[in-house]
Amino acid sequence: MNSNTNIKTNTLRPRLRATGLMLPLLAFIAVTFIAPLAMMLVHSVYDPTVANALPETLNLLREWDGKSTPDEAVYATAARELLKARQDRSLGRVATRVNRVHPGLRSVFTRSARNLQNVREGPYREAMIGLNSAWGDVQTWYAIRSAGDRFTARHYLNALDLQPLPDGSIARQPPERRIYLSLLWRTFIVSLSITAICLLLGYPIAHLIAHSPPRIANLLLILVLVPFWTSLLVRTTSWIVLLQTQGVINDLLVTLGLIGDDGRLAMIYNMTGTLVAMTHVLLPFMILPLYSIMRAIPPTQMSAAASLGASSFQAFWRVYWPQTLPGVGAGSLLVFILAIGYYITPALVGGSTGQLISNMIAYHMQTSLNWSLAGALGGILLVCVIALYLLYDRIVGIDRMRLG
């Protein structure tokens, strides 16, 4: 009995020790990754600002038919709660939320609440419409009711260039407001293009490093790692110097007579600048996984294939290439996932045509402060990445991916 107890104790102690050593890592992941991700997803579907400020108005609007303006009771309740929100200093946040549903209502809310202080008695319907004709518009009350939902999919609809209608149906946004789907599509195309370019450039470089003498291989490997030792801002701004209209590359082309001084190429603040700069930044993430795989492939295999009558292409395609697929998969997945979330480089060198969906997420987080829409855009991007990851796992197999 004692021996069994000692065996269990001796087995349990290493497990507890291992668990204790993992706790700091788990806490770090929970604080820096899981918690922000969860907050982003919560913000994308939950916003109680309007519901907390106008609870009685929203209760009355739930019984409203939506075909004509509400009755006097709704106006009187709304007037009272708007005045209270102004006193509580929450009117600005409420007006901002409603304005996101129906642009132009922020000023209606703030001015009406300020002027309602002079209205001592009803009827409030005529008084509010007299203050601003927007209060006689059905769309204003629909915007209030829509913004008052604590849990809503409205932000995801906006992120997909859709909008809910008063009758409950869903329609596309007006043409001038359809921006997010095109940005999302552009982001995927750019990420796939950069992944393909990095593979085309990185594969021969990794092959050269893996099959060079040790001294040359070390030198080449240092050159690949140099970007990791340089600030991302420095790397990106250096491309501005090289690619701008009066930059080094255009000056060289003009000096060589390949282009005229009046025909300088526009290679910056457009998609060309984004592709060049992001490829330079992400190329090492393709080279290193490929190099680690190629280094383990015996060179004698290609010689053996040639001795059996295979041409150089046949030996490469049937012997060498299949063994490097784990590195190809690892590098491609790393580059694609990093590219799809990049925003510093496109923001600096992309101009208006080289921006990606990540730049719009940053705009809503930092400038417009529409965190709900930013969370919805981030949630859609997260779902797309997970879907592609699962597709990769089903077609190629994630177990075949190797980093070394």
Secondary structure, DSSP 8 states (H G I E B T S, - for coil): -HHHHHHHHHHHHHHHHHHHHHHHHHHHHIIIIIHHHHHHHHHHHB--HHHHHSHHHHHHHTT--SSS---HHHHHHHHHHHHHHHHTT-HHHHHHHHHHHSTTHHHHHHHHHHHGGG--SS-HHHHHHHH-GGGG-HHHHHHHHHHT-SB-SHHHHHHTTEEE-TTS-EEE--GGG--HHHHHHHHHHHHHHHHHHHHHHHHHHHHHHHTS-HHHHHHHHHHHHGGGGS-HHHHHHHHHHHHSTTSHHHHHHHHTTSS-GGG----SSSHHHHHHHHHHHHHHHHHHHHHHHHTTS-THHHHHHHHTT--HHHHIIIIIHHHHHHHHHHHHHHHHHHHHT--HHHHHH-TTTS--HHHHHHHHHHTS--HHHHHHHHHHHHHHHHHHHHHHHHHT-GGG----
